[in-house]
Amino acid sequence: MGYFDVPGLKKVALAEGVTLRLVSGEKMSMAFYSLNPHAIIPEHAHPHEQMGTVLKGSLQLTIGGVEKIVTQGIAYHVPSNLPHGGRC
């Protein structure tokens, strides 16, 4: 159990125009992405489940081959080891 200062987390460049702040536990991670317009999150998979929400703008998110436009205030869940990626 812990508490995290999200703005204070280290930013990691994930891809061109994509930065990530990440909080990971034993079986789950929470990702805070910042994307420039038209930036792409390459398809990937990992053992942690992932949940997120769009705070501003929209994201074309693909989870397990199913594509959906996710807009501000919508949350999503990615099960472990399921391929996922997105485009701003």
LUMTIPA-588717 format. One record per residue: residue number from 1; residue in one letter; x, z, y of N, C-alpha, C, CB in turn. Coordinates in nm, 4 decimals, padded with zeros to 6 digits. Each point is the difference from the previous one (the first is absolute). Glycine has a CB too. Layout:
residues N
NUM|a|X|Z|Y|X|Z|Y|X|Z|Y|X|Z|Y
...
//
This chain:
residues 88
1|m|00.0859|00.0000|-00.1171|-00.0859|00.0000|00.1171|00.0899|00.0000|00.1226|-00.1873|00.1227|-00.1224
2|g|00.1433|-00.1893|00.2262|00.0793|-00.0041|00.1208|-00.0767|-00.0609|00.1150|00.2034|-00.0156|-00.1385
3|y|-00.1416|00.0198|00.2535|-00.0561|-00.0581|00.1210|00.1011|-00.0984|00.0553|-00.1370|00.2079|00.0498
4|f|00.0892|-00.3153|00.0111|00.0885|-00.1063|00.0432|-00.0341|-00.0417|00.1425|00.0250|-00.0781|-00.2377
5|d|00.0764|00.0675|00.3212|-00.0138|-00.0498|00.1361|00.0154|-00.1517|-00.0073|00.0908|00.2170|00.1051
6|v|-00.2037|-00.2880|-00.1119|00.0040|-00.1443|-00.0241|00.0821|-00.0743|00.1051|-00.2230|00.0185|-00.1084
7|p|00.2038|00.0057|00.2399|00.0835|-00.0722|00.0966|00.1490|00.0314|-00.0156|-00.1932|00.0021|00.1568
8|g|00.2258|00.1131|-00.2150|00.1389|00.0370|-00.0192|00.0628|-00.0526|-00.1278|-00.0513|00.1984|00.1299
9|l|-00.0295|-00.2589|-00.2183|00.0542|-00.0562|-00.1238|00.0889|-00.1200|00.0307|-00.2029|00.0791|-00.1264
10|k|00.3059|-00.0967|00.0460|00.0915|-00.1135|00.0165|-00.0741|-00.1311|-00.0217|00.1931|00.1420|-00.0760
11|k|-00.1733|-00.2385|00.1659|-00.0562|-00.1339|-00.0152|00.0931|-00.0819|-00.0874|-00.1145|00.0131|00.2255
12|v|00.0572|-00.0844|-00.3209|00.0762|-00.0881|-00.0879|-00.0525|-00.1422|00.0200|00.0411|00.1870|-00.1709
13|a|00.0496|-00.2821|00.1934|-00.0392|-00.1407|00.0109|-00.0280|-00.0513|-00.1411|00.1397|-00.0349|00.2123
14|l|-00.2644|-00.0021|-00.2376|-00.0407|-00.0449|-00.1334|00.0120|-00.1515|-00.0130|-00.1558|00.1955|-00.0168
15|a|00.1164|-00.2650|00.1210|00.0056|-00.1464|00.0047|-00.0002|-00.0372|00.1478|-00.1217|-00.0306|-00.2264
16|e|00.1374|-00.0961|00.2556|-00.0003|-00.0426|00.1400|-00.1321|00.0379|00.0663|00.1559|-00.1903|-00.0555
17|g|-00.1491|00.2695|00.1615|-00.1193|00.0421|00.0724|-00.0760|00.1143|-00.0640|-00.0146|-00.2289|00.0788
18|v|00.0711|00.2909|-00.1833|-00.0678|00.1087|-00.0711|00.0912|00.1222|-00.0062|-00.1323|-00.1667|-00.1367
19|t|00.0859|00.2780|00.1928|00.0727|00.1252|-00.0167|-00.0888|00.0984|-00.0745|00.1333|-00.0402|00.2118
20|l|-00.0693|00.1341|-00.2766|-00.0689|00.0923|-00.0892|00.0509|00.1410|00.0232|-00.0316|-00.1820|-00.1705
21|r|-00.0607|00.2763|00.1729|00.0313|00.1422|-00.0099|-00.0686|00.0458|-00.1271|00.0208|00.0373|00.2553
22|l|00.0484|00.0373|-00.3401|-00.0527|00.0303|-00.1327|00.0087|00.1489|-00.0299|00.0664|-00.2282|-00.0768
23|v|-00.1752|00.2793|00.0197|-00.0035|00.1359|-00.0534|-00.0285|-00.0156|-00.1487|-00.0807|00.1070|00.2216
24|s|00.1665|-00.0517|-00.3071|-00.0176|-00.0143|-00.1447|-00.0077|00.1359|-00.0668|00.1220|-00.2180|00.0062
25|g|-00.2106|00.2258|-00.1037|-00.0093|00.1153|-00.0876|00.0380|-00.0420|-00.1401|-00.1793|00.1033|00.1429
26|e|00.1462|-00.0219|-00.2409|00.0356|-00.0303|-00.1382|-00.0788|-00.1182|-00.0553|00.0563|00.2397|-00.0316
27|k|-00.1853|-00.2486|00.0661|-00.0852|-00.1054|-00.0567|-00.0713|-00.0831|00.1059|-00.0311|00.1442|-00.1980
28|m|00.0656|-00.1251|00.3238|-00.0716|-00.0698|00.1063|00.0916|-00.0196|00.1195|-00.2182|00.0972|-00.0784
29|s|00.1933|-00.2031|00.1534|00.0705|-00.0193|00.1260|-00.1008|-00.0390|00.1068|00.2119|-00.0687|-00.1203
30|m|-00.1774|00.0984|00.2438|-00.0826|-00.0402|00.1126|00.0899|-00.0783|00.0935|-00.1560|00.2018|-00.0213
31|a|00.1179|-00.3261|00.0474|00.0820|-00.0897|00.0800|-00.0625|-00.0189|00.1374|00.0799|-00.1168|-00.2079
32|f|00.0045|00.1202|00.3102|-00.0421|-00.0264|00.1370|00.0730|-00.1265|00.0436|-00.0421|00.2488|00.0528
33|y|-00.0299|-00.3608|-00.0552|00.0577|-00.1290|00.0353|-00.0284|-00.0322|00.1460|-00.0268|-00.0785|-00.2371
34|s|00.1186|00.0103|00.2982|-00.0196|-00.0590|00.1310|00.0362|-00.1468|-00.0143|00.0501|00.2187|00.1257
35|l|-00.1452|-00.3065|-00.0941|00.0208|-00.1433|-00.0209|-00.0152|-00.0764|00.1302|-00.0827|00.0224|-00.2344
36|n|00.1725|-00.1163|00.2559|-00.0152|-00.0943|00.1098|-00.1038|-00.1043|-00.0415|00.2409|00.0371|00.0786
37|p|-00.3021|-00.1057|00.0190|-00.0951|-00.1064|-00.0359|00.0631|-00.1000|-00.0970|-00.1118|00.0268|00.2237
38|h|00.0377|-00.0643|-00.3251|00.0383|-00.0981|-00.1029|00.1081|00.0493|-00.0964|-00.0600|-00.1749|00.1628
39|a|00.0989|00.3011|-00.1514|00.1004|00.0549|-00.0923|-00.0579|00.0095|-00.1408|00.1062|00.1302|00.1886
40|i|-00.0179|-00.1366|-00.2879|-00.0412|00.0014|-00.1406|00.0645|00.1186|-00.0712|-00.0263|-00.2519|00.0008
41|i|-00.0545|00.3253|-00.0769|00.0511|00.1010|-00.0925|00.0095|-00.0709|-00.1347|-00.1032|00.2015|00.1284
42|p|00.2229|-00.2261|-00.1773|00.0142|-00.0730|-00.1263|-00.0703|00.0725|-00.1150|00.2187|-00.0919|00.0815
43|e|-00.2720|00.0136|-00.1750|-00.0638|00.0607|-00.1163|00.1018|00.0856|-00.0756|-00.1619|-00.1944|-00.0173
44|h|00.1178|00.3119|-00.0239|00.0868|00.0929|-00.0715|-00.0876|00.0970|-00.0791|00.1818|-00.0202|00.1777
45|a|-00.1203|00.1024|-00.2587|-00.0697|00.1045|-00.0758|00.0956|00.1178|-00.0136|-00.1430|-00.1698|-00.1282
46|h|00.0882|00.2881|00.1108|00.0810|00.1208|-00.0161|-00.0791|00.1020|-00.0797|00.1213|-00.0434|00.2175
47|p|-00.0545|00.1435|-00.2748|-00.0691|00.0965|-00.0857|-00.0934|00.0946|00.0752|00.1942|-00.0140|-00.1500
48|h|-00.1761|00.0271|00.2812|-00.0865|00.0886|00.0773|-00.1319|-00.0685|00.0347|00.2030|00.1140|00.0931
49|e|-00.3124|-00.0385|-00.0980|-00.1233|-00.0474|00.0603|00.0234|-00.0078|00.1497|-00.1447|00.1010|-00.1844
50|q|00.0666|-00.1827|00.2526|00.0137|-00.0096|00.1452|-00.1376|-00.0075|00.0621|00.2227|-00.1153|-00.0216
51|m|-00.2425|00.1909|00.1279|-00.1231|-00.0080|00.0780|00.0393|-00.0205|00.1444|-00.1280|00.1485|-00.1617
52|g|00.0426|-00.2150|00.2363|00.0286|-00.0219|00.1413|-00.1255|-00.0341|00.0753|00.2280|-00.0757|-00.0575
53|t|-00.2141|00.0654|00.1877|-00.1087|-00.0430|00.0865|00.0590|-00.0779|00.1161|-00.1424|00.1990|-00.0656
54|v|00.0684|-00.2942|00.1149|00.0435|-00.0775|00.1153|-00.0382|00.0789|00.1247|-00.0257|-00.2228|-00.1239
55|l|00.1245|00.2559|00.2065|-00.0244|00.0762|00.1212|-00.0325|-00.0894|00.1187|00.1521|00.1750|-00.0868
56|k|-00.0985|-00.2982|00.0836|-00.0214|-00.0939|00.1105|00.0174|-00.1410|-00.0535|00.0811|00.1685|00.1723
57|g|-00.1664|-00.2596|-00.1297|00.0110|-00.1390|-00.0423|-00.0636|-00.0239|-00.1356|00.2082|-00.0178|00.1318
58|s|-00.1532|-00.0771|-00.2060|-00.0522|-00.0328|-00.1326|00.1141|-00.0472|-00.0887|-00.2250|-00.0613|00.0976
59|l|00.1988|00.0623|-00.2279|00.0997|-00.0357|-00.0999|-00.0683|-00.0756|-00.1124|00.1414|00.2012|00.0584
60|q|-00.0858|-00.3152|-00.0966|-00.0461|-00.0731|-00.1181|00.0753|00.0612|-00.1167|-00.0505|-00.2191|00.1284
61|l|-00.0159|00.3011|-00.2072|00.0632|00.0765|-00.1065|-00.0393|-00.0582|-00.1354|00.0000|00.2074|00.1442
62|t|00.0987|-00.2237|-00.2322|-00.0249|-00.0472|-00.1359|00.0436|00.1095|-00.0960|00.0318|-00.2438|00.0668
63|i|-00.1260|00.2916|-00.1472|00.0273|00.1051|-00.0981|-00.0423|-00.0532|-00.1363|-00.0333|00.1875|00.1717
64|g|00.1287|-00.2009|-00.2624|-00.0317|-00.0499|-00.1336|-00.0634|-00.1369|00.0015|-00.0273|00.2322|-00.0714
65|g|00.0692|-00.3183|00.1659|-00.0521|-00.1364|00.0084|-00.1300|-00.0140|00.0766|00.1107|-00.0390|-00.2123
66|v|-00.1694|00.1509|00.2564|-00.1250|-00.0035|00.0762|00.0334|00.0158|00.1481|-00.1326|00.0963|-00.1958
67|e|00.0921|-00.1945|00.2752|00.0322|-00.0036|00.1421|-00.1175|00.0511|00.0828|00.1554|-00.1936|-00.0396
68|k|-00.1249|00.2731|00.1426|-00.1035|00.0518|00.0887|00.0594|00.0201|00.1381|-00.1190|00.1124|-00.1924
69|i|00.0404|-00.1370|00.2953|00.0395|00.0308|00.1368|-00.0372|00.1465|00.0247|-00.0327|-00.2436|00.0801
70|v|00.1325|00.3238|-00.0473|-00.0196|00.1423|00.0250|00.0136|00.0212|00.1504|00.0894|00.0673|-00.2313
71|t|-00.1922|-00.0085|00.2924|-00.0018|00.0188|00.1442|00.0123|00.1481|00.0363|-00.1406|-00.2068|00.0230
72|q|00.1520|00.2325|00.1054|00.0183|00.1350|00.0515|-00.1019|00.0971|-00.0599|00.0912|-00.0972|00.2121
73|g|-00.0401|00.2097|-00.2647|-00.0855|00.1039|-00.0556|-00.0308|-00.0147|-00.1473|-00.0949|00.0184|00.2214
74|i|00.1339|-00.1283|-00.2825|-00.0243|-00.0208|-00.1427|00.1203|00.0516|-00.0791|-00.1467|-00.2026|00.0480
75|a|00.1195|00.2794|-00.1526|00.1057|00.0530|-00.0868|00.0076|-00.0839|-00.1273|-00.0334|00.2340|00.0929
76|y|00.1498|-00.2314|-00.1561|00.0192|-00.0732|-00.1261|00.0796|00.0858|-00.0966|-00.0075|-00.2214|00.1208
77|h|-00.0033|00.1862|-00.2493|00.0716|00.0705|-00.1072|00.0667|-00.1039|-00.0892|-00.1635|00.1958|00.0058
78|v|00.2912|-00.1731|-00.0365|00.0736|-00.0863|-00.0921|00.0409|00.0848|-00.1203|00.0847|-00.1500|00.1900
79|p|-00.1380|00.1214|-00.3096|00.0423|00.0743|-00.1197|00.1476|-00.0235|-00.0314|-00.2333|-00.0166|-00.0892
80|s|00.2924|00.1062|00.0136|00.1409|-00.0150|-00.0349|00.0254|-00.1296|-00.0756|00.0211|00.2481|-00.0076
81|n|00.0934|-00.3056|00.0357|00.0528|-00.1198|-00.0656|-00.0834|-00.1267|00.0200|00.0960|00.1529|-00.1654
82|l|-00.1929|-00.1523|00.2583|-00.0806|-00.1186|00.0244|00.0621|-00.0807|00.1144|-00.2091|00.1196|-00.0816
83|p|00.2362|-00.2488|00.0615|00.0589|-00.0819|00.1071|-00.0911|-00.0041|00.1223|00.1180|-00.1391|-00.1725
84|h|-00.0554|00.1500|00.2902|-00.0751|-00.0048|00.1257|00.0921|-00.0467|00.1117|-00.1535|00.1856|-00.0778
85|g|00.0933|-00.2379|00.1834|00.0741|-00.0479|00.1156|-00.0994|-00.0318|00.1101|00.1858|-00.0927|-00.1454
86|g|-00.1359|00.0471|00.2608|-00.0923|-00.0270|00.1093|00.0592|-00.0868|00.1077|-00.1054|00.2141|-00.0479
87|r|00.0178|-00.2514|00.1399|00.0381|-00.0819|00.1166|-00.0800|00.0518|00.1192|00.0527|-00.2071|-00.1441
88|c|00.0193|00.2261|00.2545|-00.0652|00.0483|00.1215|-00.0743|-00.1155|00.0651|00.1775|00.1775|00.0335
//
